[in-house]
């Protein structure tokens, strides 16, 4: 199962070490495709889309409103 991670590249030097998972753009269990925007994360003042790394069905592991760190896993995609 491919992990959906918050890219470490979204943080720049000197920024706070955590962000917020603002909202999910798809529901738990939904069929998703590679490159599809799954969630929105706020890091500093910027809002970033988190995209799927695989085709399959989404399993959400972090609820909207959670604090997120660079590289953290927020979901998995079950390839069917």
C-alpha positions as CSV (number, residue, x, y, z in Angstrom):
1,X,0.0,0.0,0.0
2,X,1.6,3.3,-1.0
3,X,1.7,5.9,1.7
4,X,0.4,9.4,1.2
5,X,3.0,11.7,2.8
6,X,3.2,15.4,3.3
7,X,6.3,16.4,1.3
8,X,9.2,17.7,3.3
9,X,9.8,20.1,0.4
10,X,6.7,22.2,1.4
11,X,8.7,23.6,4.4
12,X,11.3,26.2,3.9
13,X,14.2,26.9,6.2
14,X,13.2,28.7,9.4
15,X,9.5,27.8,9.2
16,X,7.7,26.3,12.1
17,X,8.1,22.5,12.2
18,X,4.4,21.7,11.8
19,X,1.5,22.6,9.6
20,X,-2.3,21.9,9.7
21,X,-4.2,19.4,7.6
22,X,-6.9,21.9,6.6
23,X,-9.4,19.5,4.8
24,X,-9.8,16.4,2.8
25,X,-10.9,16.9,-0.8
26,X,-12.1,13.2,-1.2
27,X,-13.9,10.9,1.2
28,X,-12.4,7.9,3.0
29,X,-12.7,4.8,0.8
30,X,-12.9,6.8,-2.4
31,X,-11.3,5.6,-5.6
32,X,-8.4,7.9,-6.4
33,X,-5.9,8.3,-9.3
34,X,-2.2,9.2,-9.4
35,X,-1.8,13.0,-9.2
36,X,-5.3,13.6,-7.9
37,X,-5.5,16.3,-5.2
38,X,-6.6,14.5,-2.0
39,X,-6.2,17.0,0.8
40,X,-5.2,20.6,1.5
41,X,-2.4,21.4,4.0
42,X,-1.6,24.8,5.5
43,X,2.1,25.4,6.1
44,X,2.9,28.9,7.2
45,X,0.6,31.2,5.2
46,X,0.5,28.9,2.2
47,X,-2.2,26.3,1.3
48,X,-0.8,23.2,-0.5
49,X,-2.6,20.3,-2.3
50,X,-1.5,16.8,-1.2
51,X,-1.8,14.5,-4.2
52,X,-2.1,10.7,-4.6
53,X,1.0,8.7,-5.5
54,X,-1.0,5.7,-6.8
55,X,-4.3,4.6,-8.3
56,X,-6.6,2.8,-5.8
57,X,-8.8,3.3,-2.8
58,X,-8.0,5.9,-0.1
59,X,-7.7,5.1,3.6
60,X,-7.5,8.3,5.6
61,X,-5.2,8.1,8.7
62,X,-5.2,11.7,9.9
63,X,-8.4,13.8,10.4
64,X,-8.8,17.3,9.1
65,X,-7.5,19.8,11.6
66,X,-4.6,17.6,12.7
67,X,-1.1,19.0,13.1
68,X,1.3,17.6,10.5
69,X,5.1,17.4,10.3
70,X,7.4,17.1,7.3
71,X,7.2,13.7,5.8
72,X,4.3,12.5,8.0
73,X,1.9,9.9,6.6
74,X,-1.7,11.1,6.4
75,X,-3.3,8.3,4.3
76,X,-2.7,5.1,2.4
77,X,-3.8,3.9,-1.0
78,X,-4.9,0.3,-1.4
79,X,-4.1,-0.8,-5.0
80,X,-6.8,-3.1,-6.3
